[in-house]
Amino acid sequence: MPKKVTIDMYGGGPNQEEASEKALNMGLDMPFHGPIDHSELGFTHKIFVNPSLSFVVLPNHPSNDFFAQFPN
């Protein structure tokens, strides 16, 4: 039997409630925690995925250090 993976979801937006309900209906272990500063996740999480179509990078913010190494 495959192991279940927990996907922690952070952030908000107009589809947050719908996405949370869909994850629950699909039986996914995907808790939605609401908005959080990305830099706080580096201490507790190994993988960060940002699927936003409107990602705004704040200059000189610690949460951008990892992404700064990639060309835009």
N, CA, C and O atoms as a Tripos MOL2 file, in Angstrom:
@<TRIPOS>MOLECULE
protein
  288   287    72     0     0
PROTEIN
NO_CHARGES

@<TRIPOS>ATOM
      1 N           0.8400   -1.1830    0.0000 N.3       1 MET1
      2 CA          0.0000    0.0000    0.0000 C.3       1 MET1
      3 C           0.8840    1.2450    0.0000 C.2       1 MET1
      4 O           1.7890    1.3470    0.8290 O.2       1 MET1
      5 N           0.6460    2.1950   -0.9100 N.am      2 PRO2
      6 CA          1.4820    3.4010   -0.9620 C.3       2 PRO2
      7 C           1.3260    4.2590    0.2890 C.2       2 PRO2
      8 O           0.2640    4.3100    0.9100 O.2       2 PRO2
      9 N           2.4200    4.9290    0.6350 N.am      3 LYS3
     10 CA          2.3850    5.8400    1.7760 C.3       3 LYS3
     11 C           1.6740    7.1230    1.3770 C.2       3 LYS3
     12 O           1.7530    7.5660    0.2310 O.2       3 LYS3
     13 N           0.9860    7.7050    2.3360 N.am      4 LYS4
     14 CA          0.2880    8.9680    2.1030 C.3       4 LYS4
     15 C           1.2630   10.1240    2.3670 C.2       4 LYS4
     16 O           2.0290   10.0920    3.3300 O.2       4 LYS4
     17 N           1.2230   11.1080    1.5280 N.am      5 VAL5
     18 CA          2.0760   12.2820    1.6470 C.3       5 VAL5
     19 C           1.2140   13.4660    2.0640 C.2       5 VAL5
     20 O           0.1340   13.6830    1.5150 O.2       5 VAL5
     21 N           1.6950   14.2270    3.0340 N.am      6 THR6
     22 CA          0.9980   15.4410    3.4470 C.3       6 THR6
     23 C           1.5080   16.6120    2.6280 C.2       6 THR6
     24 O           2.7160   16.8190    2.5170 O.2       6 THR6
     25 N           0.5990   17.3710    2.0600 N.am      7 ILE7
     26 CA          0.9350   18.5890    1.3190 C.3       7 ILE7
     27 C           0.3610   19.7620    2.1090 C.2       7 ILE7
     28 O          -0.8570   19.9340    2.1680 O.2       7 ILE7
     29 N           1.2290   20.5680    2.7140 N.am      8 ASP8
     30 CA          0.7850   21.7570    3.4450 C.3       8 ASP8
     31 C           0.5950   22.8940    2.4620 C.2       8 ASP8
     32 O           1.5060   23.2310    1.7070 O.2       8 ASP8
     33 N          -0.5810   23.4800    2.4740 N.am      9 MET9
     34 CA         -0.9000   24.5780    1.5700 C.3       9 MET9
     35 C          -0.9210   25.8850    2.3540 C.2       9 MET9
     36 O          -1.5670   25.9900    3.3970 O.2       9 MET9
     37 N          -0.2010   26.8820    1.8310 N.am     10 TYR10
     38 CA         -0.1490   28.1950    2.4660 C.3      10 TYR10
     39 C          -0.5740   29.2460    1.4490 C.2      10 TYR10
     40 O          -0.3160   29.1040    0.2540 O.2      10 TYR10
     41 N          -1.2130   30.2790    1.9200 N.am     11 GLY11
     42 CA         -1.6290   31.3650    1.0480 C.3      11 GLY11
     43 C          -3.1370   31.5330    1.0990 C.2      11 GLY11
     44 O          -3.8380   30.8500    1.8470 O.2      11 GLY11
     45 N          -3.6020   32.4360    0.3050 N.am     12 GLY12
     46 CA         -5.0270   32.7190    0.2420 C.3      12 GLY12
     47 C          -5.4090   32.9840   -1.1880 C.2      12 GLY12
     48 O          -4.6400   32.7200   -2.1120 O.2      12 GLY12
     49 N          -6.5670   33.4920   -1.3570 N.am     13 GLY13
     50 CA         -7.0100   33.8160   -2.7070 C.3      13 GLY13
     51 C          -8.4600   33.4420   -2.8850 C.2      13 GLY13
     52 O          -9.0680   32.8250   -2.0090 O.2      13 GLY13
     53 N          -9.0110   33.8140   -4.0170 N.am     14 PRO14
     54 CA        -10.4360   33.6300   -4.2370 C.3      14 PRO14
     55 C         -10.8700   32.1610   -4.3290 C.2      14 PRO14
     56 O         -12.0540   31.8650   -4.1650 O.2      14 PRO14
     57 N          -9.9340   31.2360   -4.5870 N.am     15 ASN15
     58 CA        -10.2940   29.8260   -4.7320 C.3      15 ASN15
     59 C          -9.8760   28.9680   -3.5460 C.2      15 ASN15
     60 O          -9.9520   27.7420   -3.6190 O.2      15 ASN15
     61 N          -9.4360   29.5900   -2.4560 N.am     16 GLN16
     62 CA         -8.9280   28.8280   -1.3110 C.3      16 GLN16
     63 C          -9.9870   27.8850   -0.7380 C.2      16 GLN16
     64 O          -9.7030   26.7110   -0.5010 O.2      16 GLN16
     65 N         -11.1880   28.3780   -0.5150 N.am     17 GLU17
     66 CA        -12.2380   27.5510    0.0780 C.3      17 GLU17
     67 C         -12.6120   26.3920   -0.8580 C.2      17 GLU17
     68 O         -12.7820   25.2580   -0.4110 O.2      17 GLU17
     69 N         -12.7360   26.6830   -2.1350 N.am     18 GLU18
     70 CA        -13.0780   25.6500   -3.1190 C.3      18 GLU18
     71 C         -11.9850   24.5810   -3.1930 C.2      18 GLU18
     72 O         -12.2810   23.3870   -3.2480 O.2      18 GLU18
     73 N         -10.7260   25.0120   -3.1930 N.am     19 ALA19
     74 CA         -9.6090   24.0690   -3.2550 C.3      19 ALA19
     75 C          -9.5420   23.2050   -2.0050 C.2      19 ALA19
     76 O          -9.2860   22.0030   -2.0890 O.2      19 ALA19
     77 N          -9.7690   23.8100   -0.8510 N.am     20 SER20
     78 CA         -9.7590   23.0630    0.4110 C.3      20 SER20
     79 C         -10.8650   22.0090    0.4170 C.2      20 SER20
     80 O         -10.6380   20.8710    0.8280 O.2      20 SER20
     81 N         -12.0430   22.3800   -0.0300 N.am     21 GLU21
     82 CA        -13.1770   21.4520   -0.0820 C.3      21 GLU21
     83 C         -12.9060   20.3070   -1.0600 C.2      21 GLU21
     84 O         -13.2300   19.1540   -0.7740 O.2      21 GLU21
     85 N         -12.3140   20.6240   -2.2120 N.am     22 LYS22
     86 CA        -12.0120   19.5950   -3.1990 C.3      22 LYS22
     87 C         -10.9810   18.6120   -2.6600 C.2      22 LYS22
     88 O         -11.1170   17.4040   -2.8540 O.2      22 LYS22
     89 N          -9.9490   19.1180   -1.9830 N.am     23 ALA23
     90 CA         -8.9290   18.2420   -1.3960 C.3      23 ALA23
     91 C          -9.5620   17.3160   -0.3620 C.2      23 ALA23
     92 O          -9.2440   16.1270   -0.3120 O.2      23 ALA23
     93 N         -10.4400   17.8500    0.4470 N.am     24 LEU24
     94 CA        -11.1350   17.0560    1.4590 C.3      24 LEU24
     95 C         -11.9870   15.9720    0.7990 C.2      24 LEU24
     96 O         -11.9550   14.8150    1.2180 O.2      24 LEU24
     97 N         -12.7470   16.3430   -0.2280 N.am     25 ASN25
     98 CA        -13.5980   15.3840   -0.9400 C.3      25 ASN25
     99 C         -12.7950   14.2890   -1.6370 C.2      25 ASN25
    100 O         -13.2810   13.1720   -1.8100 O.2      25 ASN25
    101 N         -11.5620   14.6120   -2.0380 N.am     26 MET26
    102 CA        -10.7050   13.6280   -2.7060 C.3      26 MET26
    103 C          -9.9410   12.7570   -1.7120 C.2      26 MET26
    104 O          -9.2360   11.8300   -2.1100 O.2      26 MET26
    105 N         -10.0810   13.0550   -0.4230 N.am     27 GLY27
    106 CA         -9.3920   12.2760    0.5980 C.3      27 GLY27
    107 C          -7.9070   12.5840    0.6990 C.2      27 GLY27
    108 O          -7.1330   11.7600    1.1860 O.2      27 GLY27
    109 N          -7.5030   13.7670    0.2410 N.am     28 LEU28
    110 CA         -6.0930   14.1500    0.2830 C.3      28 LEU28
    111 C          -5.7100   14.6820    1.6600 C.2      28 LEU28
    112 O          -6.5090   15.3400    2.3270 O.2      28 LEU28
    113 N          -4.4930   14.3920    2.0740 N.am     29 ASP29
    114 CA         -3.9630   14.9420    3.3120 C.3      29 ASP29
    115 C          -3.3230   16.2800    2.9590 C.2      29 ASP29
    116 O          -2.1040   16.3790    2.8190 O.2      29 ASP29
    117 N          -4.1690   17.3210    2.8140 N.am     30 MET30
    118 CA         -3.7320   18.6190    2.3150 C.3      30 MET30
    119 C          -4.3500   19.7350    3.1540 C.2      30 MET30
    120 O          -5.3220   20.3630    2.7340 O.2      30 MET30
    121 N          -3.7870   19.9840    4.3490 N.am     31 PRO31
    122 CA         -4.3270   21.0620    5.1700 C.3      31 PRO31
    123 C          -3.9920   22.4410    4.5850 C.2      31 PRO31
    124 O          -2.8850   22.6620    4.0940 O.2      31 PRO31
    125 N          -4.9430   23.3470    4.6440 N.am     32 PHE32
    126 CA         -4.7660   24.7270    4.1820 C.3      32 PHE32
    127 C          -4.5540   25.6160    5.4090 C.2      32 PHE32
    128 O          -5.4060   25.6770    6.2950 O.2      32 PHE32
    129 N          -3.4120   26.3020    5.4500 N.am     33 HIS33
    130 CA         -3.0210   27.0750    6.6330 C.3      33 HIS33
    131 C          -3.2100   28.5800    6.4850 C.2      33 HIS33
    132 O          -3.0460   29.3130    7.4610 O.2      33 HIS33
    133 N          -3.5460   29.0500    5.3140 N.am     34 GLY34
    134 CA         -3.6870   30.4920    5.1120 C.3      34 GLY34
    135 C          -2.3540   31.1470    4.7880 C.2      34 GLY34
    136 O          -1.3410   30.4570    4.6720 O.2      34 GLY34
    137 N          -2.3380   32.4700    4.6400 N.am     35 PRO35
    138 CA         -1.1180   33.1940    4.2630 C.3      35 PRO35
    139 C          -0.0230   33.1100    5.3290 C.2      35 PRO35
    140 O          -0.3000   33.0710    6.5280 O.2      35 PRO35
    141 N           1.2270   33.0820    4.8590 N.am     36 ILE36
    142 CA          2.3940   33.0720    5.7440 C.3      36 ILE36
    143 C           3.5750   33.6520    4.9660 C.2      36 ILE36
    144 O           3.6160   33.5530    3.7400 O.2      36 ILE36
    145 N           4.5140   34.2420    5.6540 N.am     37 ASP37
    146 CA          5.7290   34.7540    5.0210 C.3      37 ASP37
    147 C           6.5580   33.5480    4.5700 C.2      37 ASP37
    148 O           6.8630   32.6720    5.3790 O.2      37 ASP37
    149 N           6.9250   33.4970    3.2860 N.am     38 HIS38
    150 CA          7.6650   32.3560    2.7510 C.3      38 HIS38
    151 C           8.9430   32.0610    3.5240 C.2      38 HIS38
    152 O           9.3400   30.9010    3.6340 O.2      38 HIS38
    153 N           9.5890   33.0800    4.0560 N.am     39 SER39
    154 CA         10.8520   32.8640    4.7550 C.3      39 SER39
    155 C          10.6780   32.0150    6.0090 C.2      39 SER39
    156 O          11.6390   31.3960    6.4650 O.2      39 SER39
    157 N           9.4720   31.9730    6.5770 N.am     40 GLU40
    158 CA          9.2200   31.1700    7.7710 C.3      40 GLU40
    159 C           9.1670   29.6760    7.4580 C.2      40 GLU40
    160 O           9.3750   28.8550    8.3510 O.2      40 GLU40
    161 N           8.8960   29.3150    6.2220 N.am     41 LEU41
    162 CA          8.7560   27.9040    5.8580 C.3      41 LEU41
    163 C          10.0950   27.1860    5.7270 C.2      41 LEU41
    164 O          10.1410   25.9580    5.8010 O.2      41 LEU41
    165 N          11.1680   27.9180    5.5360 N.am     42 GLY42
    166 CA         12.4800   27.3040    5.3680 C.3      42 GLY42
    167 C          12.9590   26.5100    6.5660 C.2      42 GLY42
    168 O          13.8230   25.6440    6.4270 O.2      42 GLY42
    169 N          12.4210   26.7850    7.7250 N.am     43 PHE43
    170 CA         12.8460   26.0840    8.9350 C.3      43 PHE43
    171 C          12.0950   24.7690    9.1340 C.2      43 PHE43
    172 O          12.5600   23.9020    9.8730 O.2      43 PHE43
    173 N          10.9470   24.6110    8.4880 N.am     44 THR44
    174 CA         10.1020   23.4520    8.7450 C.3      44 THR44
    175 C           9.7780   22.6240    7.4990 C.2      44 THR44
    176 O           9.2420   21.5220    7.6180 O.2      44 THR44
    177 N          10.0910   23.1350    6.3150 N.am     45 HIS45
    178 CA          9.7230   22.4420    5.0810 C.3      45 HIS45
    179 C          10.9370   22.2670    4.1760 C.2      45 HIS45
    180 O          11.8260   23.1180    4.1550 O.2      45 HIS45
    181 N          10.9780   21.1640    3.4270 N.am     46 LYS46
    182 CA         12.0960   20.8760    2.5320 C.3      46 LYS46
    183 C          11.8280   21.2880    1.0860 C.2      46 LYS46
    184 O          12.7640   21.5260    0.3220 O.2      46 LYS46
    185 N          10.5590   21.3720    0.7130 N.am     47 ILE47
    186 CA         10.1980   21.6990   -0.6660 C.3      47 ILE47
    187 C           9.2160   22.8730   -0.6640 C.2      47 ILE47
    188 O           8.2830   22.9150    0.1380 O.2      47 ILE47
    189 N           9.4410   23.8170   -1.5640 N.am     48 PHE48
    190 CA          8.5440   24.9590   -1.6970 C.3      48 PHE48
    191 C           8.1540   25.0780   -3.1650 C.2      48 PHE48
    192 O           9.0210   25.1730   -4.0340 O.2      48 PHE48
    193 N           6.8570   25.0730   -3.4440 N.am     49 VAL49
    194 CA          6.3480   25.2250   -4.8080 C.3      49 VAL49
    195 C           5.4150   26.4200   -4.8170 C.2      49 VAL49
    196 O           4.5060   26.5110   -3.9920 O.2      49 VAL49
    197 N           5.6360   27.3320   -5.7420 N.am     50 ASN50
    198 CA          4.7770   28.5000   -5.8650 C.3      50 ASN50
    199 C           4.1280   28.4870   -7.2390 C.2      50 ASN50
    200 O           4.7490   28.9000   -8.2190 O.2      50 ASN50
    201 N           2.8680   28.0110   -7.3280 N.am     51 PRO51
    202 CA          2.2030   27.9240   -8.6280 C.3      51 PRO51
    203 C           1.5190   29.2170   -9.0720 C.2      51 PRO51
    204 O           0.7300   29.2000  -10.0160 O.2      51 PRO51
    205 N           1.8060   30.3200   -8.4170 N.am     52 SER52
    206 CA          1.1370   31.5780   -8.7070 C.3      52 SER52
    207 C           1.4690   32.0890  -10.1030 C.2      52 SER52
    208 O           2.6100   31.9970  -10.5560 O.2      52 SER52
    209 N           0.4660   32.6240  -10.7720 N.am     53 LEU53
    210 CA          0.6760   33.2570  -12.0680 C.3      53 LEU53
    211 C           1.0660   34.7190  -11.9080 C.2      53 LEU53
    212 O           1.4610   35.3710  -12.8740 O.2      53 LEU53
    213 N           0.9560   35.2350  -10.6780 N.am     54 SER54
    214 CA          1.2670   36.6500  -10.4480 C.3      54 SER54
    215 C           2.2930   36.8000   -9.3360 C.2      54 SER54
    216 O           2.1770   37.6980   -8.5030 O.2      54 SER54
    217 N           3.2980   35.9290   -9.3130 N.am     55 PHE55
    218 CA          4.3200   35.9490   -8.2730 C.3      55 PHE55
    219 C           5.0620   37.2800   -8.2860 C.2      55 PHE55
    220 O           5.6140   37.6890   -9.3080 O.2      55 PHE55
    221 N           5.0660   37.9270   -7.1730 N.am     56 VAL56
    222 CA          5.7480   39.2060   -7.0350 C.3      56 VAL56
    223 C           6.9500   39.0010   -6.1170 C.2      56 VAL56
    224 O           6.8040   38.5660   -4.9750 O.2      56 VAL56
    225 N           8.1120   39.3130   -6.6170 N.am     57 VAL57
    226 CA          9.3350   39.1570   -5.8290 C.3      57 VAL57
    227 C           9.6330   40.4680   -5.1280 C.2      57 VAL57
    228 O           9.7440   41.5180   -5.7610 O.2      57 VAL57
    229 N           9.7590   40.3930   -3.8300 N.am     58 LEU58
    230 CA         10.1550   41.5730   -3.0650 C.3      58 LEU58
    231 C          11.6720   41.6480   -3.0730 C.2      58 LEU58
    232 O          12.3270   40.6620   -2.7340 O.2      58 LEU58
    233 N          12.2540   42.7780   -3.4460 N.am     59 PRO59
    234 CA         13.7070   42.8710   -3.4970 C.3      59 PRO59
    235 C          14.3280   42.6820   -2.1220 C.2      59 PRO59
    236 O          13.8180   43.1830   -1.1190 O.2      59 PRO59
    237 N          15.4250   41.9580   -2.0910 N.am     60 ASN60
    238 CA         16.2160   41.7500   -0.8720 C.3      60 ASN60
    239 C          15.4250   41.1300    0.2720 C.2      60 ASN60
    240 O          15.6450   41.4750    1.4330 O.2      60 ASN60
    241 N          14.5140   40.2280   -0.0390 N.am     61 HIS61
    242 CA         13.7550   39.5340    1.0040 C.3      61 HIS61
    243 C          14.3100   38.1190    1.1330 C.2      61 HIS61
    244 O          14.5500   37.4680    0.1170 O.2      61 HIS61
    245 N          14.5230   37.6210    2.3670 N.am     62 PRO62
    246 CA         15.1160   36.2870    2.5580 C.3      62 PRO62
    247 C          14.3820   35.1600    1.8290 C.2      62 PRO62
    248 O          15.0040   34.1700    1.4450 O.2      62 PRO62
    249 N          13.0840   35.2960    1.6360 N.am     63 SER63
    250 CA         12.3450   34.2310    0.9650 C.3      63 SER63
    251 C          12.7130   34.1170   -0.5150 C.2      63 SER63
    252 O          12.3570   33.1330   -1.1610 O.2      63 SER63
    253 N          13.4200   35.1100   -1.0580 N.am     64 ASN64
    254 CA         13.8090   35.0870   -2.4680 C.3      64 ASN64
    255 C          15.2130   34.5390   -2.7050 C.2      64 ASN64
    256 O          15.6120   34.3600   -3.8550 O.2      64 ASN64
    257 N          15.9680   34.2690   -1.6470 N.am     65 ASP65
    258 CA         17.3620   33.8430   -1.7950 C.3      65 ASP65
    259 C          17.5030   32.6300   -2.7120 C.2      65 ASP65
    260 O          18.3570   32.6160   -3.5980 O.2      65 ASP65
    261 N          16.6760   31.6240   -2.5040 N.am     66 PHE66
    262 CA         16.7660   30.4170   -3.3170 C.3      66 PHE66
    263 C          16.4710   30.7140   -4.7800 C.2      66 PHE66
    264 O          17.1720   30.2210   -5.6640 O.2      66 PHE66
    265 N          15.4410   31.5130   -5.0470 N.am     67 PHE67
    266 CA         15.0090   31.7760   -6.4100 C.3      67 PHE67
    267 C          15.9410   32.7110   -7.1530 C.2      67 PHE67
    268 O          15.9140   32.7480   -8.3830 O.2      67 PHE67
    269 N          16.7610   33.4640   -6.4480 N.am     68 ALA68
    270 CA         17.6560   34.4320   -7.0750 C.3      68 ALA68
    271 C          18.6930   33.7510   -7.9750 C.2      68 ALA68
    272 O          19.2490   34.3930   -8.8660 O.2      68 ALA68
    273 N          18.9570   32.4710   -7.7530 N.am     69 GLN69
    274 CA         19.9710   31.7770   -8.5480 C.3      69 GLN69
    275 C          19.4890   31.3930   -9.9510 C.2      69 GLN69
    276 O          20.2970   30.9900  -10.7870 O.2      69 GLN69
    277 N          18.2000   31.5110  -10.2160 N.am     70 PHE70
    278 CA         17.6440   31.1230  -11.5010 C.3      70 PHE70
    279 C          17.3590   32.3350  -12.3680 C.2      70 PHE70
    280 O          16.8740   33.3530  -11.8740 O.2      70 PHE70
    281 N          17.6610   32.2340  -13.6830 N.am     71 PRO71
    282 CA         17.3310   33.3560  -14.5690 C.3      71 PRO71
    283 C          15.8260   33.4510  -14.7740 C.2      71 PRO71
    284 O          15.1280   32.4370  -14.7690 O.2      71 PRO71
    285 N          15.3340   34.6560  -14.9530 N.am     72 ASN72
    286 CA         13.8950   34.8400  -15.1890 C.3      72 ASN72
    287 C          13.5650   34.7100  -16.6430 C.2      72 ASN72
    288 O          12.4010   34.8350  -17.0250 O.2      72 ASN72
@<TRIPOS>BOND
     1     1     2 1
     2     2     3 1
     3     3     4 2
     4     3     5 am
     5     5     6 1
     6     6     7 1
     7     7     8 2
     8     7     9 am
     9     9    10 1
    10    10    11 1
    11    11    12 2
    12    11    13 am
    13    13    14 1
    14    14    15 1
    15    15    16 2
    16    15    17 am
    17    17    18 1
    18    18    19 1
    19    19    20 2
    20    19    21 am
    21    21    22 1
    22    22    23 1
    23    23    24 2
    24    23    25 am
    25    25    26 1
    26    26    27 1
    27    27    28 2
    28    27    29 am
    29    29    30 1
    30    30    31 1
    31    31    32 2
    32    31    33 am
    33    33    34 1
    34    34    35 1
    35    35    36 2
    36    35    37 am
    37    37    38 1
    38    38    39 1
    39    39    40 2
    40    39    41 am
    41    41    42 1
    42    42    43 1
    43    43    44 2
    44    43    45 am
    45    45    46 1
    46    46    47 1
    47    47    48 2
    48    47    49 am
    49    49    50 1
    50    50    51 1
    51    51    52 2
    52    51    53 am
    53    53    54 1
    54    54    55 1
    55    55    56 2
    56    55    57 am
    57    57    58 1
    58    58    59 1
    59    59    60 2
    60    59    61 am
    61    61    62 1
    62    62    63 1
    63    63    64 2
    64    63    65 am
    65    65    66 1
    66    66    67 1
    67    67    68 2
    68    67    69 am
    69    69    70 1
    70    70    71 1
    71    71    72 2
    72    71    73 am
    73    73    74 1
    74    74    75 1
    75    75    76 2
    76    75    77 am
    77    77    78 1
    78    78    79 1
    79    79    80 2
    80    79    81 am
    81    81    82 1
    82    82    83 1
    83    83    84 2
    84    83    85 am
    85    85    86 1
    86    86    87 1
    87    87    88 2
    88    87    89 am
    89    89    90 1
    90    90    91 1
    91    91    92 2
    92    91    93 am
    93    93    94 1
    94    94    95 1
    95    95    96 2
    96    95    97 am
    97    97    98 1
    98    98    99 1
    99    99   100 2
   100    99   101 am
   101   101   102 1
   102   102   103 1
   103   103   104 2
   104   103   105 am
   105   105   106 1
   106   106   107 1
   107   107   108 2
   108   107   109 am
   109   109   110 1
   110   110   111 1
   111   111   112 2
   112   111   113 am
   113   113   114 1
   114   114   115 1
   115   115   116 2
   116   115   117 am
   117   117   118 1
   118   118   119 1
   119   119   120 2
   120   119   121 am
   121   121   122 1
   122   122   123 1
   123   123   124 2
   124   123   125 am
   125   125   126 1
   126   126   127 1
   127   127   128 2
   128   127   129 am
   129   129   130 1
   130   130   131 1
   131   131   132 2
   132   131   133 am
   133   133   134 1
   134   134   135 1
   135   135   136 2
   136   135   137 am
   137   137   138 1
   138   138   139 1
   139   139   140 2
   140   139   141 am
   141   141   142 1
   142   142   143 1
   143   143   144 2
   144   143   145 am
   145   145   146 1
   146   146   147 1
   147   147   148 2
   148   147   149 am
   149   149   150 1
   150   150   151 1
   151   151   152 2
   152   151   153 am
   153   153   154 1
   154   154   155 1
   155   155   156 2
   156   155   157 am
   157   157   158 1
   158   158   159 1
   159   159   160 2
   160   159   161 am
   161   161   162 1
   162   162   163 1
   163   163   164 2
   164   163   165 am
   165   165   166 1
   166   166   167 1
   167   167   168 2
   168   167   169 am
   169   169   170 1
   170   170   171 1
   171   171   172 2
   172   171   173 am
   173   173   174 1
   174   174   175 1
   175   175   176 2
   176   175   177 am
   177   177   178 1
   178   178   179 1
   179   179   180 2
   180   179   181 am
   181   181   182 1
   182   182   183 1
   183   183   184 2
   184   183   185 am
   185   185   186 1
   186   186   187 1
   187   187   188 2
   188   187   189 am
   189   189   190 1
   190   190   191 1
   191   191   192 2
   192   191   193 am
   193   193   194 1
   194   194   195 1
   195   195   196 2
   196   195   197 am
   197   197   198 1
   198   198   199 1
   199   199   200 2
   200   199   201 am
   201   201   202 1
   202   202   203 1
   203   203   204 2
   204   203   205 am
   205   205   206 1
   206   206   207 1
   207   207   208 2
   208   207   209 am
   209   209   210 1
   210   210   211 1
   211   211   212 2
   212   211   213 am
   213   213   214 1
   214   214   215 1
   215   215   216 2
   216   215   217 am
   217   217   218 1
   218   218   219 1
   219   219   220 2
   220   219   221 am
   221   221   222 1
   222   222   223 1
   223   223   224 2
   224   223   225 am
   225   225   226 1
   226   226   227 1
   227   227   228 2
   228   227   229 am
   229   229   230 1
   230   230   231 1
   231   231   232 2
   232   231   233 am
   233   233   234 1
   234   234   235 1
   235   235   236 2
   236   235   237 am
   237   237   238 1
   238   238   239 1
   239   239   240 2
   240   239   241 am
   241   241   242 1
   242   242   243 1
   243   243   244 2
   244   243   245 am
   245   245   246 1
   246   246   247 1
   247   247   248 2
   248   247   249 am
   249   249   250 1
   250   250   251 1
   251   251   252 2
   252   251   253 am
   253   253   254 1
   254   254   255 1
   255   255   256 2
   256   255   257 am
   257   257   258 1
   258   258   259 1
   259   259   260 2
   260   259   261 am
   261   261   262 1
   262   262   263 1
   263   263   264 2
   264   263   265 am
   265   265   266 1
   266   266   267 1
   267   267   268 2
   268   267   269 am
   269   269   270 1
   270   270   271 1
   271   271   272 2
   272   271   273 am
   273   273   274 1
   274   274   275 1
   275   275   276 2
   276   275   277 am
   277   277   278 1
   278   278   279 1
   279   279   280 2
   280   279   281 am
   281   281   282 1
   282   282   283 1
   283   283   284 2
   284   283   285 am
   285   285   286 1
   286   286   287 1
   287   287   288 2
@<TRIPOS>SUBSTRUCTURE
     1 MET1         2 RESIDUE 1 A MET
     2 PRO2         6 RESIDUE 1 A PRO
     3 LYS3        10 RESIDUE 1 A LYS
     4 LYS4        14 RESIDUE 1 A LYS
     5 VAL5        18 RESIDUE 1 A VAL
     6 THR6        22 RESIDUE 1 A THR
     7 ILE7        26 RESIDUE 1 A ILE
     8 ASP8        30 RESIDUE 1 A ASP
     9 MET9        34 RESIDUE 1 A MET
    10 TYR10       38 RESIDUE 1 A TYR
    11 GLY11       42 RESIDUE 1 A GLY
    12 GLY12       46 RESIDUE 1 A GLY
    13 GLY13       50 RESIDUE 1 A GLY
    14 PRO14       54 RESIDUE 1 A PRO
    15 ASN15       58 RESIDUE 1 A ASN
    16 GLN16       62 RESIDUE 1 A GLN
    17 GLU17       66 RESIDUE 1 A GLU
    18 GLU18       70 RESIDUE 1 A GLU
    19 ALA19       74 RESIDUE 1 A ALA
    20 SER20       78 RESIDUE 1 A SER
    21 GLU21       82 RESIDUE 1 A GLU
    22 LYS22       86 RESIDUE 1 A LYS
    23 ALA23       90 RESIDUE 1 A ALA
    24 LEU24       94 RESIDUE 1 A LEU
    25 ASN25       98 RESIDUE 1 A ASN
    26 MET26      102 RESIDUE 1 A MET
    27 GLY27      106 RESIDUE 1 A GLY
    28 LEU28      110 RESIDUE 1 A LEU
    29 ASP29      114 RESIDUE 1 A ASP
    30 MET30      118 RESIDUE 1 A MET
    31 PRO31      122 RESIDUE 1 A PRO
    32 PHE32      126 RESIDUE 1 A PHE
    33 HIS33      130 RESIDUE 1 A HIS
    34 GLY34      134 RESIDUE 1 A GLY
    35 PRO35      138 RESIDUE 1 A PRO
    36 ILE36      142 RESIDUE 1 A ILE
    37 ASP37      146 RESIDUE 1 A ASP
    38 HIS38      150 RESIDUE 1 A HIS
    39 SER39      154 RESIDUE 1 A SER
    40 GLU40      158 RESIDUE 1 A GLU
    41 LEU41      162 RESIDUE 1 A LEU
    42 GLY42      166 RESIDUE 1 A GLY
    43 PHE43      170 RESIDUE 1 A PHE
    44 THR44      174 RESIDUE 1 A THR
    45 HIS45      178 RESIDUE 1 A HIS
    46 LYS46      182 RESIDUE 1 A LYS
    47 ILE47      186 RESIDUE 1 A ILE
    48 PHE48      190 RESIDUE 1 A PHE
    49 VAL49      194 RESIDUE 1 A VAL
    50 ASN50      198 RESIDUE 1 A ASN
    51 PRO51      202 RESIDUE 1 A PRO
    52 SER52      206 RESIDUE 1 A SER
    53 LEU53      210 RESIDUE 1 A LEU
    54 SER54      214 RESIDUE 1 A SER
    55 PHE55      218 RESIDUE 1 A PHE
    56 VAL56      222 RESIDUE 1 A VAL
    57 VAL57      226 RESIDUE 1 A VAL
    58 LEU58      230 RESIDUE 1 A LEU
    59 PRO59      234 RESIDUE 1 A PRO
    60 ASN60      238 RESIDUE 1 A ASN
    61 HIS61      242 RESIDUE 1 A HIS
    62 PRO62      246 RESIDUE 1 A PRO
    63 SER63      250 RESIDUE 1 A SER
    64 ASN64      254 RESIDUE 1 A ASN
    65 ASP65      258 RESIDUE 1 A ASP
    66 PHE66      262 RESIDUE 1 A PHE
    67 PHE67      266 RESIDUE 1 A PHE
    68 ALA68      270 RESIDUE 1 A ALA
    69 GLN69      274 RESIDUE 1 A GLN
    70 PHE70      278 RESIDUE 1 A PHE
    71 PRO71      282 RESIDUE 1 A PRO
    72 ASN72      286 RESIDUE 1 A ASN
